[in-house]
Amino acid sequence: MHISLDGRRDLAGQIYRQLRAAILDGRLRPEDALPPTRELARHLSVARNTVSVAYDRLMGEGHLTGRVGSGTFVSAAGAPAHTATPGSALRPKPIWDSISPWPGRGTTSDRVRYDFRVGVPDTELFPHESWRRLLAREEPVHGYGNPAGHAGLREAIARHIGVSRAVRTGPGDIVVTSGIQQALDLICRVMLEPGDRIAVEDPGYPPAQLLFRSLGAEVVRVPVDEEGLCVDALPDDARVVYVTPSHQFPLGVSMSLRRRTALLDWARRNRALIIEDDYDTEFRYGGRPIEPLQNLDSSGHVVYVGSFSKVMLPSLRIGFLVAPAPLRQALRAAKYVSDWAAPMAAQAALARFIDEGLLARHIRRMRREYQARHELLTTTLPGWLTLVPCSAGLHVTALADEDPAPAVARMRAAGVGIMTLAECARSSSARPGLVFGYGAIAIDGIAEGMKLVR
């Protein structure tokens, strides 16, 4: 209990006023216990009677209540709701007036009857018992750890993406992050000055674009067609380009080999960096696997980023980046000054989860489950929507002939959580359409929800 006393005058009044303020602004909540008068008097170096006078005054006003043998407590009737602090002359940078959380993903408190929102996996089918067992085996880590991440996890990640995605890397290239967003933040800190240009896909992933804008970068939106990012439309003065080439968000198209080669040539020519977000590629249901840009890159112009949020649990908050040699030390330093390290016990448990084959087993199981949901959803679309062909990921996009916003308003009112394609695009020429996620909705929910959509 922090109480600051000034001088030796009116000590009981000072104690009374500070306790009363703590109750009124909500720092002390109803039923919170106050220290015994003897203990608080000793802590403040005052007479016990001085504290008793303050307590008695607060009891008389109804702010406190005393219970024989139990102590002194904040009264439920004497603690109003928290009030706002007085206005201040402080103001954030103007950019923050235009940035708010992206509504596409929602939160755990946003309950909908039919949840077609994107980027949300099915956490009910995760092997929670196995994960708890691995966490329980880890000894508490009392130090800070390596900013680049747990050594065992970096080795496990390097093996996992080397086998599953043919990424050419070793543990020394890996930096463990708190998800994709932090990986993007670190890369931009290392590469961009305020005002530098970064190219992004349009339509594209809104949270990444909000991050780039918040860091002072000029975001240049580049169109996407059936072959992926239109490389010919990239500005030569862009320092960085952010792409989702294997499974473009939100259209789901894969970047053709011709475009991938052209993008790498553009990066070499302009001494620019490519951020490759290998979005949702663990869940592919047909066709040949798409080779990552990182594997085609022979000149160190690609940073490969990924996370375990959708293949495991969003609450895990563990991702990674694969740094090319020229940026390795700078990215580690950026991680050090940013947050030092993600929780080591969870990192060590994840390393075991990968090494014991549990991750691969879980991905195989979820791939079968998600494929069934993908097939049901794509075969039950309303006739007024045209499916964008896609054979991977946790969502599909369908184009409409006219703006679906009025229909979406009715869907949401009826309990359907869904996103329009316009919510992923910023250009005035954005194509009308809907994006259906199927990670968080079971088979029977898809069938019922699509009836309602139709």
MOZI-V708454 format. One record per helix or strand of 3 or more residues. SS is the DSSP state (helix for helix, strand for strand). FROM is the first residue (numbers start at 1). LEN is the number of residues. If there is no record, write none. Layout:
BEGIN
[[SS:FROM:LEN] [SS:FROM:LEN]]
END
This chain:
BEGIN
[[helix:11:14] [helix:37:8] [helix:48:13] [strand:64:4] [strand:71:4] [helix:94:5] [helix:123:3] [helix:128:10] [helix:151:14] [helix:171:3] [strand:174:4] [helix:180:12] [strand:197:6] [helix:206:9] [strand:218:8] [helix:231:3] [strand:238:6] [helix:257:14] [strand:273:5] [helix:293:4] [strand:302:6] [helix:314:3] [strand:319:4] [helix:325:14] [helix:344:12] [helix:358:22] [strand:385:3] [strand:395:6] [helix:405:9] [helix:421:4] [strand:433:5] [helix:443:11]]
END
